[in-house]
Structures are given as C-alpha cells and as structure tokens.
Amino acid sequence: MAEWIWVLVVLGVAWALAYWRASLPLWTAAVAAAIVAIGFSAELGRTATVLLWTAFVSIAAILNVAPLRRGLIARPLLRWFHRALPQVSQTEQEALDAGTVWWDGELFSGNPDWRRLLALAKPELSAEEKAFLAGPVEELCAMLDDWTITHELYYLPPEVWKFVKEKGFLGMIIPKQYGGLGFSALAHSEVVMKLT
C-alpha cells in the first residue's frame, strides 16, 4: 500500500512541475529528492543505489550543462530531423514567409496576453461597405423567403440569382482591380450574418 502512496505523490509532484512549467534545475532537484526517498523506503542494496545515482548524475549533467546538452542531444537530433524531413518547396517557403502567427500564436502557446488582444484596434466598416449593407443587402433580404426557397422551390429563384450577380455579391472580397468589390473580411462577415 505504501508503494502506491509514493507513486501517487511522485505523479502529483511531476504533474505540478509540468503545470507550472518548472525549470530544468527544479526538475533535477525533484528527481534527486525522489531517488533519496526511494533509497530510504525501498531498502535498495548498495550496488543498486550506486547504479541509480550514477545514472541520475550522468543524465542530469548532460541535461543541465548546456554545451553538453547541445553537443550530445540537440545537434544529433537536429541533424537527424534535417535528413528525415523533406525539402521545403519554393511555394511552401513563400507561404511560410508570407505572414505571421499574430495573436493566435500566443493563444496556442497556452499563455496568451489578453491585454494585447484587447488593446488591438477594432476593425470598422468603410462608408462603401456600410452603404452596401444598407442598400443591396437589405434589398436581397427582402427578396428572400426561406420557407418558399427551402420547402417549395428547393432553389433560389432566377431573379434572386440575377440580383446577386448584378450587385457583385459573389465578388465581395475580390480586389477592385480584378472586378470585385474589394470589401474587408469584416464586411463579408456582416453580409453573411445579415443573410443568415
């Protein structure tokens, strides 16, 4: 029964250290304390104790001394990964260089800076986008009858398709130089929300 208590204590301490992102020296100290506790409770023989401490000191030295860790672990692993991974194509490299992870990179790091997100400027609709929402979008909403379309006709009436094409609904986010409306993602979202 006492062994299970020790196992639970060790797992609890390991979980707490991982949760609070403890530094490597703190992990090393915790493992050393666990080995001392094992030595007192398990009545290990002298040979087993010496082997356990030798293994611990060897691994701890490699992990805690940065030049040793880089030379014996990091560089060989990076070389292996470099050989194992396929070459990045020109298109993939351009995609990687095209943008940043912005705030969502912080979100997935597990420790986002919420103040930074709240300090960001909120996007606003341009006058042209507001006019589109108040004009053609309202007209389109007036033309649509959800029940008739989904339960009787099972398609959009031709006059609705004609209106959608004429007013440029299908090219809202396409830049103006290519024949679209050049609206922002916010405007596109507002139109979709209004139509649904």
C-alpha positions as CSV (number, residue, x, y, z in Angstrom):
1,M,0.0,0.0,0.0
2,A,2.8,2.4,0.8
3,E,4.2,1.9,-2.7
4,W,1.0,3.3,-4.2
5,I,1.1,6.3,-2.0
6,W,4.7,7.0,-3.2
7,V,3.7,6.5,-6.8
8,L,0.8,9.0,-6.4
9,V,3.0,11.5,-4.6
10,V,5.6,11.3,-7.4
11,L,3.0,11.6,-10.1
12,G,1.4,14.6,-8.3
13,V,4.7,16.4,-8.0
14,A,5.5,15.7,-11.6
15,W,2.1,17.0,-12.7
16,A,2.6,20.2,-10.6
17,L,6.1,20.8,-12.0
18,A,4.8,20.3,-15.6
19,Y,1.7,22.5,-15.0
20,W,3.8,25.4,-13.6
21,R,6.5,24.9,-16.3
22,A,9.2,24.3,-13.8
23,S,12.8,24.9,-14.9
24,L,15.2,22.0,-15.6
25,P,17.2,22.6,-12.3
26,L,13.9,22.3,-10.4
27,W,13.0,19.1,-12.2
28,T,16.5,17.8,-11.4
29,A,16.1,18.6,-7.7
30,A,12.7,16.9,-7.6
31,V,14.1,13.7,-9.2
32,A,17.0,13.7,-6.8
33,A,14.6,14.0,-3.9
34,A,12.6,11.1,-5.3
35,I,15.7,9.0,-5.5
36,V,16.6,9.8,-1.9
37,A,13.1,8.9,-0.9
38,I,13.3,5.6,-2.8
39,G,16.7,4.9,-1.2
40,F,15.1,5.3,2.3
41,S,11.9,3.4,1.7
42,A,12.8,0.6,-0.7
43,E,15.9,-0.6,1.1
44,L,17.9,-0.9,-2.1
45,G,21.2,-2.6,-1.9
46,R,24.5,-0.7,-2.2
47,T,25.0,-1.8,-5.9
48,A,21.5,-0.7,-6.9
49,T,21.9,2.6,-5.1
50,V,25.2,3.3,-6.7
51,L,23.9,2.4,-10.2
52,L,20.8,4.6,-9.7
53,W,22.8,7.6,-8.6
54,T,25.4,7.1,-11.3
55,A,22.6,7.0,-14.0
56,F,20.9,10.0,-12.5
57,V,24.1,12.1,-12.2
58,S,25.1,11.3,-15.8
59,I,21.7,12.2,-17.2
60,A,21.4,15.3,-15.0
61,A,24.8,16.5,-16.0
62,I,24.1,16.1,-19.7
63,L,20.7,17.8,-19.5
64,N,21.7,20.7,-17.1
65,V,25.1,21.7,-18.7
66,A,24.1,23.5,-21.9
67,P,27.2,22.7,-24.0
68,L,26.9,19.0,-23.2
69,R,23.2,19.0,-24.0
70,R,23.7,20.7,-27.3
71,G,26.6,18.5,-28.3
72,L,25.2,15.2,-27.2
73,I,21.5,15.6,-27.7
74,A,20.3,18.7,-29.6
75,R,22.8,18.6,-32.6
76,P,22.4,14.9,-33.3
77,L,18.6,15.2,-33.1
78,L,18.5,18.3,-35.3
79,R,20.8,16.6,-37.9
80,W,18.5,13.5,-37.9
81,F,15.4,15.7,-38.3
82,H,17.1,17.7,-41.1
83,R,17.8,14.4,-43.0
84,A,14.3,13.0,-42.3
85,L,12.2,16.0,-43.3
86,P,11.5,16.7,-47.0
87,Q,12.9,19.8,-48.6
88,V,10.6,22.8,-48.5
89,S,9.5,23.8,-52.0
90,Q,9.6,27.4,-53.2
91,T,5.9,27.7,-52.9
92,E,5.9,26.4,-49.4
93,Q,8.7,28.8,-48.4
94,E,6.8,31.7,-49.9
95,A,3.7,30.7,-47.9
96,L,5.8,30.4,-44.7
97,D,7.3,33.9,-45.3
98,A,4.0,35.5,-46.2
99,G,2.6,36.1,-42.8
100,T,3.0,35.9,-39.1
101,V,1.2,34.0,-36.4
102,W,-0.1,37.2,-34.9
103,W,-2.0,36.9,-31.7
104,D,-3.2,33.3,-32.3
105,G,0.4,32.2,-31.8
106,E,0.1,33.4,-28.3
107,L,-3.2,31.7,-27.8
108,F,-1.8,28.3,-28.8
109,S,1.3,28.9,-26.6
110,G,-1.0,28.4,-23.6
111,N,-0.2,31.7,-22.0
112,P,-1.8,34.5,-24.2
113,D,-1.5,38.1,-23.3
114,W,-5.2,39.1,-23.2
115,R,-4.3,42.8,-22.6
116,R,-2.5,42.8,-26.0
117,L,-5.6,41.4,-27.7
118,L,-7.9,44.0,-26.0
119,A,-5.6,46.8,-27.0
120,L,-5.8,46.0,-30.7
121,A,-7.8,48.4,-32.8
122,K,-11.3,47.1,-33.7
123,P,-11.9,46.9,-37.4
124,E,-14.6,49.2,-38.8
125,L,-16.7,49.2,-42.0
126,S,-15.9,51.7,-44.6
127,A,-18.6,54.1,-45.9
128,E,-18.9,52.0,-49.1
129,E,-19.3,48.8,-47.1
130,K,-22.0,50.4,-44.8
131,A,-23.8,51.6,-47.9
132,F,-23.7,48.1,-49.4
133,L,-25.2,46.7,-46.2
134,A,-27.9,49.3,-46.1
135,G,-28.7,49.0,-49.8
136,P,-28.2,45.8,-51.8
137,V,-28.1,43.5,-48.8
138,E,-31.4,44.9,-47.4
139,E,-32.9,44.5,-50.9
140,L,-31.7,40.9,-51.1
141,C,-33.1,40.1,-47.7
142,A,-36.5,41.5,-48.8
143,M,-36.4,39.2,-51.9
144,L,-35.7,36.1,-49.9
145,D,-38.4,33.9,-48.3
146,D,-36.6,31.0,-46.5
147,W,-39.7,28.7,-46.3
148,T,-40.5,29.1,-50.0
149,I,-36.9,28.6,-51.1
150,T,-36.2,25.5,-48.9
151,H,-39.6,23.8,-48.8
152,E,-41.4,24.7,-52.0
153,L,-38.9,25.7,-54.8
154,Y,-35.8,23.9,-53.5
155,Y,-33.7,26.5,-55.3
156,L,-33.0,30.3,-55.5
157,P,-35.4,32.0,-57.9
158,P,-33.7,33.3,-61.1
159,E,-34.4,36.9,-60.2
160,V,-32.5,36.5,-57.0
161,W,-29.5,34.9,-58.8
162,K,-29.6,37.8,-61.3
163,F,-29.7,40.4,-58.4
164,V,-26.8,38.6,-56.6
165,K,-24.7,38.7,-59.8
166,E,-25.5,42.3,-60.8
167,K,-24.7,43.7,-57.3
168,G,-21.4,41.8,-57.0
169,F,-22.2,39.6,-54.0
170,L,-20.0,36.8,-55.5
171,G,-17.0,39.1,-55.6
172,M,-17.2,40.9,-52.3
173,I,-13.6,40.1,-51.2
174,I,-12.1,40.1,-54.7
175,P,-9.9,43.3,-55.1
176,K,-11.4,46.1,-57.3
177,Q,-8.7,45.9,-59.9
178,Y,-9.9,42.4,-60.7
179,G,-13.6,43.3,-60.9
180,G,-14.7,42.6,-57.3
181,L,-15.9,44.9,-54.6
182,G,-12.7,44.8,-52.5
183,F,-14.5,44.5,-49.2
184,S,-12.8,43.7,-46.0
185,A,-13.3,40.4,-44.1
186,L,-15.5,42.3,-41.6
187,A,-17.8,43.5,-44.4
188,H,-18.0,40.0,-45.8
189,S,-18.8,38.6,-42.4
190,E,-21.5,41.2,-41.8
191,V,-23.2,40.4,-45.1
192,V,-23.2,36.7,-44.4
193,M,-24.6,37.3,-40.9
194,K,-27.3,39.5,-42.2
195,L,-28.3,37.0,-44.9
196,T,-28.5,34.1,-42.5
